[in-house]
């Protein structure tokens, strides 16, 4: 496993910050109209929505690969609506927390602490209170595999660049991966292992305060 450089470390947060905003006109020019879904495609979309809607609390492990091939691992916790925690294993020094309104990225090695609106990140797709893949989200592709399927979606309003692909296993039905592609075509993939339902997750998991000392005030 490679230790990320400062550049690749910034790319690691593409998981949640790949929503680098671009002008709507530029995105509209880059994104062709999505093809109409077949009945079979729509059935798989409905199946994915039902599964995600029922995934109220869960935990598991993840392996993330960024656009340059740097690999990091960690533990994830989900609590819908709105909350998630991605605790990266050492030496990454990264902690990503969605508290219901913001996605916060804390990097102890770079001494940074950055917050993004949850609605401007791919996480909002499946952390919403009511998951909708037919309103505000445009499904551009449904792909089948021997043991599951994947769904690719983008911002239906074309205000946020990039797209996200969610991959599911059929038996048992489970979310096993997602891939975020940003406006420049860079991809960050995250594979999930051992995702299982949980209950009573500690609310403190989804609270993240800036650990950096506050500057002294002049008085």
C-alpha positions in Angstrom: 0.0 0.0 0.0 1.4 3.4 -1.0 1.5 6.3 1.4 -0.3 9.1 -0.5 1.6 12.2 -1.4 0.1 15.6 -0.6 -1.3 15.7 -4.2 -2.8 12.2 -4.1 -4.1 12.9 -0.6 -6.1 15.7 -1.9 -7.5 13.4 -4.5 -8.6 10.9 -1.8 -11.3 13.2 -0.7 -12.9 12.9 -4.1 -15.1 10.3 -2.4 -17.1 13.2 -1.0 -15.7 16.3 -2.6 -15.7 15.2 -6.2 -18.5 17.6 -6.6 -16.3 20.4 -7.8 -18.9 22.8 -9.2 -18.7 23.9 -12.8 -21.0 26.3 -14.6 -24.2 24.7 -15.6 -23.7 25.6 -19.3 -20.3 23.9 -19.4 -21.7 20.7 -17.8 -24.6 20.7 -20.1 -22.3 20.8 -23.1 -20.2 18.0 -21.7 -23.1 15.7 -20.7 -25.3 14.3 -23.4 -28.9 13.5 -22.7 -29.3 10.2 -20.8 -31.0 7.4 -22.8 -34.4 6.2 -21.7 -34.4 3.3 -19.3 -35.9 0.0 -20.3 -38.4 -1.7 -18.1 -35.7 -4.1 -17.0 -33.4 -1.2 -16.1 -36.1 0.5 -14.1 -36.8 -2.7 -12.2 -33.1 -2.8 -11.1 -33.2 0.9 -10.2 -36.3 0.3 -8.1 -34.6 -2.6 -6.4 -31.6 -0.5 -5.5 -33.7 2.3 -4.1 -35.7 -0.2 -1.9 -32.4 -1.6 -0.6 -30.8 1.7 0.1 -34.0 3.0 1.7 -33.9 0.1 4.2 -30.3 0.6 5.0 -30.8 2.9 8.0 -27.7 2.0 10.0 -24.7 0.0 8.8 -21.0 -0.5 9.3 -18.2 -2.2 7.3 -14.7 -1.9 5.9 -13.6 -0.1 2.7 -10.7 -0.1 0.3 -10.3 3.1 -1.7 -8.3 3.6 -4.9 -7.7 7.1 -6.3 -7.0 8.2 -9.8 -3.2 7.7 -9.4 -3.6 4.2 -8.0 -3.0 5.1 -4.3 -4.8 2.6 -2.0 -6.1 3.3 1.4 -8.3 1.3 3.8 -10.6 2.1 6.7 -13.8 1.6 8.5 -17.2 3.1 7.6 -20.4 3.8 9.5 -23.7 4.9 8.0 -26.7 6.3 9.7 -29.4 7.6 7.4 -30.6 10.2 7.0 -27.5 12.3 6.4 -24.8 10.7 8.6 -21.7 8.8 7.7 -18.1 8.3 9.0 -15.1 7.2 7.1 -12.2 6.5 9.4 -9.0 5.9 7.4 -6.4 3.5 8.7 -3.0 4.9 9.7 -0.8 6.4 8.3 -3.4 8.1 6.1 -4.5 10.6 8.8 -7.8 11.2 7.2 -11.2 11.3 8.8 -14.4 12.1 6.8 -17.7 12.7 8.6 -21.1 13.7 7.4 -23.1 15.2 10.3 -26.4 15.6 8.5 -25.7 18.9 6.9 -22.0 19.1 6.1 -19.3 16.7 5.0 -16.2 17.4 7.0 -12.7 16.3 5.9 -10.0 16.3 8.6 -6.5 15.6 7.6 -4.1 15.4 10.5 -1.0 15.1 8.3 -1.7 18.2 6.3 -3.3 20.0 9.3 -6.5 20.8 7.4 -10.1 20.8 8.3 -12.6 21.5 5.5 -16.4 21.4 5.3 -18.6 20.9 2.2 -22.4 21.1 2.0 -23.7 17.5 2.0 -26.0 18.3 -0.9 -23.0 19.2 -3.0 -21.4 15.7 -2.6 -22.1 12.3 -4.0 -22.9 11.0 -0.5 -26.2 12.9 -0.6 -27.4 10.4 -3.2 -27.8 7.6 -0.7 -27.9 9.5 2.7 -31.1 11.3 1.9 -34.1 10.7 4.1 -36.1 9.6 1.0 -33.9 8.1 -1.7 -35.0 9.2 -5.2 -33.4 8.2 -8.4 -36.1 9.8 -10.4 -36.1 13.3 -9.2 -33.0 15.6 -9.2 -30.9 12.6 -10.2 -30.5 11.3 -13.7 -29.7 7.7 -14.2 -27.5 7.4 -17.3 -26.7 3.7 -17.3 -27.7 0.4 -15.8 -25.2 -2.4 -16.2 -25.7 -6.1 -15.4 -23.1 -8.6 -14.2 -23.2 -12.3 -13.4 -23.7 -11.7 -9.7 -25.2 -8.2 -9.6 -25.6 -4.8 -11.3 -24.5 -1.2 -11.3 -26.2 2.1 -11.7 -24.6 5.3 -12.9 -26.2 8.6 -12.1 -25.4 12.3 -12.2 -27.0 15.5 -11.0 -30.2 15.9 -12.9 -30.1 19.6 -12.8 -26.6 19.6 -14.2 -25.3 22.0 -11.6 -22.7 19.5 -10.2 -20.1 18.0 -12.5 -19.2 14.4 -12.5 -21.1 11.2 -11.8 -21.3 8.3 -9.4 -21.7 4.6 -10.1 -23.2 2.4 -7.4 -22.5 -1.4 -7.6 -24.7 -4.0 -5.9 -24.5 -7.7 -5.4 -27.7 -9.7 -5.9 -27.4 -12.5 -3.3 -27.5 -11.3 -0.7 -28.6 -7.9 -1.9 -25.9 -5.5 -0.8 -24.0 -2.3 -1.8 -20.4 -3.4 -2.6 -18.8 -0.4 -4.3 -19.1 3.0 -5.7 -17.0 5.0 -8.1 -17.0 8.8 -8.3 -15.8 10.5 -11.5 -15.1 14.2 -11.2 -15.4 17.0 -13.8 -11.9 16.3 -15.1 -12.6 12.6 -15.6 -10.6 11.4 -12.5 -12.1 8.5 -10.7 -12.0 7.4 -7.1 -13.3 3.9 -6.4 -14.3 2.6 -3.0 -15.0 -1.1 -2.5 -17.0 -2.2 0.6 -16.5 -5.4 2.5 -18.5 -6.8 5.3 -21.2 -4.2 5.2 -23.8 -5.2 7.7 -26.8 -3.7 9.4 -26.1 -2.1 12.8 -28.2 -0.6 15.5 -27.6 2.0 18.2 -24.5 3.5 16.6 -22.9 6.1 18.9 -24.1 9.6 17.9 -20.5 10.8 18.6 -19.3 9.0 15.5 -21.0 11.6 13.4 -19.7 14.7 15.2 -16.4 16.2 14.2 -14.9 19.3 15.6 -11.9 21.2 14.4 -8.9 19.8 16.4 -6.6 22.6 15.5 -5.9 25.2 18.2 -7.7 28.4 17.8 -5.5 31.5 17.1 -5.0 33.7 20.1 -7.2 36.8 20.1 -5.6 40.2 20.5 -7.0 42.0 23.4 
